[in-house]
Amino acid sequence: MVPVFVFGREIKWGFWAHQRINRLAAFTLPPEMQSFFKKHIDYLTENAVNPDKRRYAVVGEAPRHYIDTEAYGDSALYKLPFYWSDAVKRYGEDTLALNGTVPWAIQQYKFQLTEAFRQKNARRILRVAADLGHYIADANVPLHTTRNYNGQLSGQEGIHAFWESRVTELFAEEYDMFVGAAAYEERVALRAWKAVRQANSALDSVLRFERELSLRMKPEQKYVLEDRNGVIMKTYSREFSQRYHQMLNQQVERQMRASVKMVGDFWFTCWVDAGQPDLAALASSSLDEQAQKEEEAEKQSWLKRLFKIRAEGEN
């Protein structure tokens, strides 16, 4: 087999991290919700990555994953309108879509999930909950808050996959992911913006520490080639990753923990706002064969459209 060299193509929370965040969030819920969420925990886990799978196949999907704060000037995260309608009045939908909408997408999906609970629509609850968990996790990623999302503007291309995927791959099993019980969130919009602000405040460390470490280590120390299912991938070495991880002082762990807690809090808040419907009856239901076929057909349609879409690194 001819080796294929791949580097810097994945620029999102790794699939494993997204799935882990949704799965752990289910365990923060009260007993009245766990009967349903635990029964469908495999669905919530596996489908946590759906938004990434359709990101470049579905119109309007890509902006929900990020916000380029530089587009709005200094202190943008403290000046931008909390609510979508106000933001549209000020900037217009085209400008907002161009620069990312993740804090508003979280609010939108929060209300969608509340309505799904109110209607006691098991299939819709699961689909929207899985998606909401994804957007919340994305909002907690520093590199989702900047135009320099992959270090392409600072000579650090590949740092997105490094921070999100490589570091978690190597060290996440050491993380303490116990975050306590889900709590009701009274100020949903503020919480969404707080998550983005906190992530953005960590951005300087994400970039600066990688730059400093790169100056101290030779390229042959920084990178290694690894065989991943027959594909030879250029990736960051364990030594470089370990040093970077130590310099960040548990930053990735903190952001993962914040994601888990926020997902659990929002799922719980949606349920409460819907009137705390009895989920016990829904727990005994499952996606019927027809529903499963429809979901699989939808996912296949994303893949077919992706053949005609540019690579993610060209965003």
N, C-alpha and C positions, 0 to 999 in steps of 0.2 A: 504494500500500500504506500502511495506517495504521501509523505507527511504534509499536513496543512497547518500553517502557522496562524494562530488567531490571537489577537490582543486588543483589549479595550472595546469589545463589542457590546458587552452587557453594561448598561448604565442605569441600573435601577437596583433597589433592594434585591438581593438574590432571591430566586424562587423559594429557597429553603427558608429564608428569614420571613418573607411574607406569610408563608404557610405556618411557620412556627408562631408568629404573632397572633394570627387568628385563632389558632388552636389553643394557645395559652389564655387568650381573652375569655374563652368559653368557661374556663374554670374560675373566673372572678365573679360570675353571675350568681344570683341568689337561687335557692332550691326551686323556686317556682318557675324559673327560666331554664335551669339546667336539664330538666327532664327532656325538654325539646332540643336544646342546643347540644347536649352530649350525645343524644341519639344521632344527630346529624353532623357530628363534629368532623367526620371524614369529608363530608361535602364542603363544609366551611373551610377546611384545611386545603383541600385540593383546588377549590375554586377561588382561593385567595389571589391567584395569579391571573385570573381572567382579564382584568383591565390591562395588564401588560400584553397579553396575547392578542387583544383586539386594538391595541394602542395605535397601530398604523394601518388598521383595516377598517375602522369605523370612524366616520366623520365626526369631529368634535370630541373624540376621546382623549387625544394626546394632551391638550391643555390642562386636563383635570389632575395631572400628576405633578405639577410644579408651579412656581411663580418666579419670574425673573424680576427681582426687586429693583435692580439697577434702572429698569425702564421708567421708573417713577420718581427718580431723584433721591436725594438724601432723606433719611428717616422715613422712607416709604412705608415701612411696616407699621408705623405709628400714625400715618396720615391717610392711608388708603381707606375707603369706606368699608365698614364691617359687612354691609349687606349688598347683595348682588344688584338689586334694583337701583340703589344709590350709586354703585360703581358704574353701572351702565349709563346712567344719566350724566355722569362726569366724564367718562372716557369712551363710551361706545363699546358694543360687543366685540367688534373686530379687534380693537386694541387690546382688550382684555384677553381674548382668545389667543392673540399673538404672543402675549407675555405670560400666559399661564393663569389658571383659575383654582388651584387646589384648595385654598381656604373657603372659597364659595362653594366648591363642589362638595366639600364635607357637609356644609349646611344643607345643601340640596338633597343629598342622600340621607341625611338625618331625617328630614321631613318625609322622604319617600318610605323609609323604614318604619317610621311612626304610623303612616297610613297603612302599610302592609300588616302591621300588628293589629291595627284597628279593624281591618277587614278579615283578620284571621286567615290570611292567605299564606299557607305554609311555604309554597314554592317561592312566592315573591319575598317573603321574609328572608329565606335562605340566600337568595340571589343578591338582594340589596345589602344584607348584612355582610356578605363576603366582599362585595365591592366597597362598601363603606370602610371596612377594615383595611382594605388596600390603600385607599386615599389617605386615611389617617396615618398609616405607616409612612407613606411617601412624604407627608407634611413634616414628619419628624426627621427627615434626612437633610443635612446641611446643604448638600450639593443639588437639592431640588429647589433651592431658593436663590439661584444665581444663573446668569447667562453662561458663566464659566463652569457649566455643569459637569464637564468631564476633563477639566484642566486644560482644555484646548486653547484657552487664551493666555495661559501662563506657562506653557511648555511642560505641562504635567499630564498629558493625555493618557487616559487609562486609570486615573485616580478614582473615578466613580466606582468602577467595578472593584477596585482595590478596597476602598472603604466599606462598601456595602456587601460585597460577596466574598472576597478573599479573606478579609479579617474575620468575618463571622464564620466562614468555613473552618478556619484554623482554631478559633478561640471561643466560639459561642457556647460550647459544652461546659465551659468554666463559669459562665454567667449565672448570677443569682436572679432568676426570673420570677420570684415570688413577689407580687406587687400588691397583695391584699384584695379585699372585696371591692367590687364595682360600686361606685357612688353616683348619686344623681347629679347631673350637671345643669345648673340653672341658667347659665349664660353660654349657650352653645357657640354662638358666633365668636365671643371673646376667647373661648377655649381653643377654637380652631386657629385663630390668629396668634394666640400665645404659643401654640405648638410651632408655628412657622417662625415666629420671632426667636424662640429658644434654639431652633435648628440653625437659623441664620447667624445667631451669635457665636455658634461653634465653627462657622465656616473658616474664619481666619486660621484657627488651629489646624483644621483639616488640610489646608493648603500649605501653610508655613512649615509645619513639622515634616511633611513629605519632602518639601524643597530642601530644608536643612539636612535631613537624613541623606538625601540623594547626593548632596555635596560631599558628605563624609564617607560614602561607600562607593566602590567601583561598580560599573555596570554589571560585571560578571558576578558581583555579590548581590546586586539588587534583583536580578532576574534569573529565572530557571525555566527549563522546558519540561513540561509534564504531559504525559500521555493520558488523554481523557477519551475513553471509548474509541480509540483508534485515531484521534485527532491530537496532533502535537500542539500544545498551547504554550505560548510565552506568558508567564505570569510572575508575580512577585515572589521572591524567595521567602522561605520560612524565617530566615535570620532578619531580613529587612522588615518583614511583616511583624515579627516579634518586637523589634525595636520601635517601630511606628506605633504599635499597640500600646507599648509602655509609655511613650511620649504623650499619647492621647489620654492616658490615665482613665481608662474605662469609659471613654466617651461613647463608643459604639454600644456598649452595654447599657449606658444610661438612656440612649435614644431608643433602643429596643424596649427597655422597660417602660419608658414613657409611652411608646406605641401600644404595648399590651394594655396598660392601665387605661389609656384614652379610648381604645376600642371597646373594652369592657364597659366603661362608663357611658359611652354613647349608645351601645346596644341596650343597656339597662334604662337609660333615659328615654329612649324611644318607646320601650315597653311601658314605662310609667306614664308617659304622655299620652299613650293610646288607651289608658284606663286599666292597665295591668290585666289584659285579657288572660283567661285561663289557657295555658299552653299544654296542659296535660292531654287534652283530646288531640291536639296537633302532634304531640309526641308519638302517638301510635300510627300516624299517617306517614307515608313515604311517597317519594316521587314515583308515579306509575310508569309503566313501560313506555307509554306514548310520550310522556314528559321527558323521560330520559333520552329518547330518540330525538326529540326536538332540540334538546340542549346539545347533544352531540353533533347534530346537523349544523347548528348555529356555530359551534366552535370550528367545524371543518370549513365553514364559509369564511371565517376569519383567516384561516391558513391559506385558502385559495387566493384571497385578495392580497395577502402579504407578498405573493410572488411578483406583484406589480408595484410594490411600494419600496421607497428608498430605505437604505439601511438606517437603523436607529441612530448610529453615530453621526448621521448627516442632519440631525434635527436642527 
